[in-house]
Amino acid sequence: RICVIIKGRSKGYHQMLAEIIDKDRGWLLALAYKFTRNHHEAEDLVSEITIKALRFEHRFDGKSPRAWLKTMMRNTFINHYRRNTFRARRENRPPLQSVVQPPVESKYTELHKALNDVREPFGTVLKLHYFNELTYREISLMTGRPLGTVLSRMHRGKHLLKEHLLKEHLSCTTLTL
């Protein structure tokens, strides 16, 4: 049974919310499992939502507790997912000096040569995206440029690369840019 007393809160309202959470614990676990696909993570998510619900009970309007709990769970899961995927990508990223260097052994040597001929800053953005598999947002954070600028440079860089490849008489039909 969940029975946490938070300083400064009404015990009656707090107790009512704790009873609702206790009663709907099975539903919360099922919902958390749909998000996480892992029983242990689902239990952690339900525990975190329970603490948040009791901590932020003053924000609850009293009308629809399930909808309120579901919204908190969804937002918490999304925030954890974003934080963990961004952190994992950042930890797996190569050192900054080698970020824009294409792999040494590559099947696409003509493409590497063509990319080196694309003028800056368009070539850098293309290399970061295709060789280092960074998202546009990560490129934006890394270069310190707005996301719109990164998207614009990607678009312009693709066209410059295509023009260069066509000039060199290489087949662009097998390349997916």
N, C-alpha and C positions, 0 to 999 in steps of 0.2 A: 504494500500500500504506500502510495506517495503521500508523504506528510512533511512538507518543508514549510517552515514559517519564515517569511521574508519580513524584515524589519520595516515597520511603517505601513503595512498593508492591513486591510480589514480581514480578520480571521474568518468571518462568515463567507465573504465573497471568495476568498482564497481557498477555503475548504470546498466550496461548491465547484470551483474550477478543478481542483485536485480530484474530486469525485468523478467529474466528467472525463478527465484524462484516464483515470483508473478504469472506468466503465468501457471506454473506447480503446483500451490498450491493444487488443487484438486487431482492431481495424487499423490503428496506427502502425503496428508491426507489418501488416499486410501491405499497406501503402508504402512504407519505407522500403520493403523488399522489392516492390515494383520499381522504385527508383534505383536502388543500389545493386540488386541481383546478388546479394550476399547477406546471409543471416546475421553475421557478426556486425557488419557495417549497419544493417537495418536496426539492430538493437542499440548501437551507438547513436544513430540518428534519432531514434525515439527518445532516448535519454536526453539528448541535447535539446530536442523540442520540448520535452517536459520541463526542463530547467528554464528554457526561454519563455514558455507559456506562463510559468509561475512568476518569473522575473518581470515580464512585461504585461502582467494581467491588467494594469491600469489602462492599457491601450485596447483591451477587449471591450466591445460594445454590448456584449451579453446576448446578442441575437442569434448567431449561428456558430457555435463552438467548433463543429467539425470543419466548416469552411475556413475558419480562422487558423485552426491547427494545420489543415492541409496546405494553406498558403504559406505558413511559416515553414513547414517541412519542405515544400517545393523550393522556396527561396534559399533555404539553408543548404539543401542538396546542390542546387545550381552554383551557389557561391563556393562550396567546397570543391565541386568538380572543376570549376574554372581555376581556382587557386592551385589545385593539385596538378592539373594538366599543364598550366603555364610554368609551374615550378619544375615539373619533370622535363619539359622541353628546355628550360633554361639550364638545368643541370647536365643535360646531354649535349649541349651546344659546344662546338669546338672553340679553342682559344680565338680571340678576336683577330690575331694576325692571319690566321688561316681561314677566316670566314668567307672571303670572296674568292678563294682559290678553288678551281674545279678539281675533282679527283684526278690523280696522276694517271691511273690506268682507266681509260674510258673507251667505250665503243664508238662514241660520238666525237672523234677528234676534230672533225670539220666544224661541228657545232661549237666546240670549245674555242677554236680559232675565231669563228665568226663572233662569238660573244666577247672575246677580247678586243675585237675591232669596233664593237658598239661603243659610242662615246659615253663618257660619264655625264651625268650620274645615272643614266639609264641602264648601263651594263651592270653596275653594282647591284641595283635593285633586282635585276633578272637573276644574277648569280646567287644572291642571298635566297631568293625564293625557290629556284629550281635545283640548285646544287646543295644548299644547306637546309632545304625544306622548312623554311621559316614562313610563318603566316604574314599577311600584310601588316597586321597590328604589331607583330614582333619586329618586323623591319622598321616600322614607324618608331617604335620605342628605341631600337638600337641606333638608328640614324639621327633621331631627334627631330624628325620631320613629321608634319601632320599626316594623318592617314590618307586624306585626299591627295596630297602631293605624291605619296608612295603609289597610290592607284594610278594617278596620271602618268608617273614615270614608268610604271609597268606597261601601261597601254602604249605609250610612245616607244618604249624600248622594244616591245614585241614587233611593232611595225618597222623599226629600224633594223632589227635582226632579220626579219623576213625580206626586206629590201636587199640587205647585204647578201643573204643566201641566194636570192634570185639572181643577183649580179654575178655571183660565183658559179652559177649554173648548177646548183645543187637542188635536189628534189626536196621540196618542203612538204610533200604529201604525207611522208611518214612521220613527220614531227608534229607533236601536239603541243601547242603553246597556249 
